[in-house]
Amino acid sequence: MLSGQLKQGREPHQNTLKTILGDDGTEHLRILRSHHPVTISMADRGRAAPVSITDEADPPAGTEYLPDDHAIRYVAYQSANDPDPPERESAYKTMSFEQWAKTECASLGQQRVMEVVESRLKEHQHVGFACGQYDGDCHDLAVKVELSTMRDRDENILSEPTIDYNDLRDITPTSVTATIQYAGLEHTETFPVVVHETEGQFL
């Protein structure tokens, strides 16, 4: 069970967010309560050696590099009646190459972390993987290895982790460096990798 206590009345349309900092000043525990399930969460960096990966980007049809703008044109809106890719100009948007490449690197980095962590898990152990904001030592995008416990209103456990939090930290890389190649260009990003555990209860 996660450490930390939460006491608050159930006031309509009101959420409370509390952050507890570790000794080094980084976020260690975040607590959120609303009329939805109460959720307690914490996140810490993995302890295993960093990993890396390099691969050719394979974006969806319709994605195109615009050299004059150093930007990426991509399909933002596609209806059921559109061909693939859409022919109408209104279906497309552009973003800077760096912004697009960072997202692609995050996805590739998540893939690499998943491969590494799953190869170290025992047969009965299962975890989740995601990319998301991390408010720890870098306040940036991170790859998350996820554990969760969910309880009903009577505190009966509905689901729980199959591996201990600290054991998972021991096999999770502390960071991942991902390099994508696309349209003759190359872009590299390094992301922290964190073990993210949540414990929730239905009110």
C-alpha positions as CSV (number, residue, x, y, z in Angstrom):
1,M,0.0,0.0,0.0
2,L,1.2,3.5,-0.7
3,S,2.2,5.6,2.2
4,G,0.3,8.8,2.9
5,Q,-3.1,9.8,4.2
6,L,-6.0,11.8,2.8
7,K,-8.8,13.3,4.8
8,Q,-11.4,15.5,3.2
9,G,-15.2,16.0,3.0
10,R,-17.1,15.3,-0.2
11,E,-18.1,18.8,-1.3
12,P,-19.9,19.1,-4.6
13,H,-17.8,20.1,-7.7
14,Q,-14.6,20.4,-5.7
15,N,-11.3,18.7,-6.3
16,T,-8.2,18.9,-4.0
17,L,-4.7,18.4,-5.3
18,K,-1.9,17.9,-2.8
19,T,1.8,17.3,-3.7
20,I,4.4,15.9,-1.3
21,L,8.0,16.6,-2.1
22,G,10.9,14.2,-1.4
23,D,14.1,15.1,0.3
24,D,15.6,16.3,-2.9
25,G,12.7,18.6,-3.7
26,T,11.2,16.5,-6.4
27,E,7.6,15.5,-6.5
28,H,7.1,12.1,-4.7
29,L,3.4,11.8,-4.0
30,R,0.4,13.4,-5.6
31,I,-3.1,13.0,-4.2
32,L,-6.3,13.8,-6.0
33,R,-9.9,13.5,-4.6
34,S,-13.1,14.3,-6.3
35,H,-16.5,12.6,-6.8
36,H,-14.7,10.2,-9.1
37,P,-12.5,7.4,-7.5
38,V,-10.0,8.7,-5.0
39,T,-6.5,8.3,-6.5
40,I,-3.2,8.3,-4.7
41,S,-0.1,8.2,-7.0
42,M,3.7,8.3,-6.8
43,A,6.4,8.2,-9.3
44,D,10.2,7.5,-9.1
45,R,12.9,7.1,-11.6
46,G,14.0,3.6,-12.6
47,R,17.3,2.3,-11.2
48,A,18.6,0.2,-14.0
49,A,21.1,1.3,-16.7
50,P,19.9,3.7,-19.5
51,V,18.8,2.2,-22.8
52,S,18.7,3.5,-26.3
53,I,17.1,2.8,-29.7
54,T,17.4,4.2,-33.3
55,D,14.8,3.5,-36.0
56,E,13.3,4.9,-39.1
57,A,10.0,6.8,-38.5
58,D,7.0,5.3,-40.1
59,P,4.2,7.9,-39.8
60,P,0.7,7.5,-41.1
61,A,-0.2,8.1,-44.7
62,G,-0.4,11.8,-45.6
63,T,2.5,12.8,-43.4
64,E,5.0,14.9,-45.3
65,Y,8.2,16.9,-44.5
66,L,8.1,20.5,-45.8
67,P,11.7,21.5,-46.3
68,D,11.0,25.2,-47.0
69,D,9.3,25.5,-43.5
70,H,11.3,22.7,-41.8
71,A,7.9,21.4,-40.7
72,I,5.7,18.4,-40.8
73,R,2.3,18.3,-42.6
74,Y,0.1,15.7,-41.1
75,V,-3.6,14.5,-41.2
76,A,-5.4,16.1,-38.3
77,Y,-9.0,15.5,-39.2
78,Q,-10.3,12.4,-41.1
79,S,-13.9,11.6,-41.6
80,A,-15.3,8.1,-42.4
81,N,-15.9,9.3,-46.0
82,D,-12.3,10.4,-46.6
83,P,-9.9,8.4,-48.6
84,D,-6.6,7.5,-46.9
85,P,-5.0,9.9,-46.9
86,P,-7.7,12.6,-47.3
87,E,-7.7,14.8,-50.4
88,R,-9.2,17.9,-48.8
89,E,-6.7,20.5,-47.6
90,S,-8.8,21.2,-44.5
91,A,-7.9,17.8,-43.1
92,Y,-4.2,18.8,-42.7
93,K,-2.2,20.7,-40.1
94,T,1.5,21.5,-39.8
95,M,3.9,21.6,-36.8
96,S,7.6,22.2,-36.5
97,F,9.8,19.3,-37.3
98,E,11.3,19.4,-33.7
99,Q,7.9,19.2,-32.0
100,W,6.8,16.3,-34.2
101,A,10.1,14.5,-33.9
102,K,10.0,14.7,-30.1
103,T,6.6,13.0,-30.0
104,E,7.9,10.3,-32.4
105,C,11.0,9.8,-30.2
106,A,8.8,9.4,-27.1
107,S,6.7,6.7,-28.8
108,L,9.9,4.9,-30.0
109,G,11.4,5.2,-26.5
110,Q,8.3,3.7,-24.9
111,Q,8.6,0.8,-27.3
112,R,12.2,0.2,-26.2
113,V,11.4,0.5,-22.5
114,M,8.5,-2.0,-22.9
115,E,10.8,-4.5,-24.7
116,V,13.5,-4.2,-22.0
117,V,11.2,-4.3,-18.9
118,E,9.0,-7.1,-20.3
119,S,12.1,-9.2,-20.9
120,R,13.0,-8.9,-17.2
121,L,9.6,-9.7,-15.8
122,K,8.6,-13.1,-14.5
123,E,5.9,-15.0,-16.4
124,H,3.1,-14.0,-13.9
125,Q,4.1,-10.3,-13.7
126,H,2.4,-7.6,-15.8
127,V,2.8,-3.8,-16.0
128,G,1.5,-1.0,-18.2
129,F,3.4,1.5,-20.3
130,A,2.6,5.1,-21.3
131,C,4.1,8.4,-22.2
132,G,3.1,11.5,-20.2
133,Q,4.1,14.5,-18.3
134,Y,6.5,14.0,-15.4
135,D,6.8,16.7,-12.7
136,G,9.9,15.3,-11.1
137,D,13.5,16.3,-11.8
138,C,12.9,17.4,-15.3
139,H,9.3,18.6,-15.6
140,D,9.0,17.2,-19.1
141,L,7.7,14.2,-21.0
142,A,8.6,10.8,-19.6
143,V,8.1,7.2,-20.3
144,K,6.0,5.6,-17.5
145,V,6.0,2.0,-16.3
146,E,2.7,1.7,-14.5
147,L,1.3,-0.2,-11.6
148,S,-2.2,0.2,-10.1
149,T,-4.4,-1.0,-7.2
150,M,-8.1,-0.4,-7.3
151,R,-10.5,-0.9,-4.4
152,D,-14.3,-0.8,-4.1
153,R,-16.2,1.3,-1.6
154,D,-15.8,-1.4,1.0
155,E,-12.0,-1.4,0.4
156,N,-12.0,-4.8,-1.2
157,I,-9.2,-5.1,-3.7
158,L,-10.5,-5.3,-7.3
159,S,-7.1,-5.4,-8.9
160,E,-3.5,-5.1,-7.7
161,P,0.1,-5.1,-9.0
162,T,1.8,-8.4,-9.7
163,I,5.3,-7.0,-8.9
164,D,6.6,-4.9,-6.0
165,Y,7.2,-1.2,-6.6
166,N,10.9,-1.2,-5.7
167,D,11.5,-4.5,-7.5
168,L,10.1,-2.9,-10.6
169,R,12.3,0.2,-10.2
170,D,15.3,-2.2,-10.0
171,I,14.6,-3.5,-13.5
172,T,13.4,-0.3,-15.1
173,P,15.9,1.9,-17.0
174,T,16.5,5.3,-15.5
175,S,16.3,6.9,-19.0
176,V,15.9,6.1,-22.7
177,T,17.5,7.8,-25.6
178,A,15.6,7.5,-28.9
179,T,16.7,8.6,-32.3
180,I,14.4,8.8,-35.3
181,Q,15.3,9.1,-38.9
182,Y,12.9,10.6,-41.4
183,A,13.2,12.4,-44.8
184,G,17.0,12.4,-44.6
185,L,16.9,14.0,-41.1
186,E,17.8,12.7,-37.7
187,H,16.5,13.7,-34.3
188,T,17.4,12.5,-30.8
189,E,15.7,12.9,-27.5
190,T,16.4,11.5,-24.0
191,F,13.5,10.9,-21.7
192,P,13.4,9.9,-18.0
193,V,11.8,6.6,-17.3
194,V,9.7,6.4,-14.1
195,V,7.8,3.8,-12.3
196,H,4.3,5.2,-11.7
197,E,2.0,3.6,-9.1
198,T,-1.6,4.6,-8.4
199,E,-4.0,3.4,-5.7
200,G,-7.6,4.2,-6.1
201,Q,-10.9,3.6,-4.3
202,F,-14.5,4.2,-5.5
203,L,-16.4,6.5,-3.2
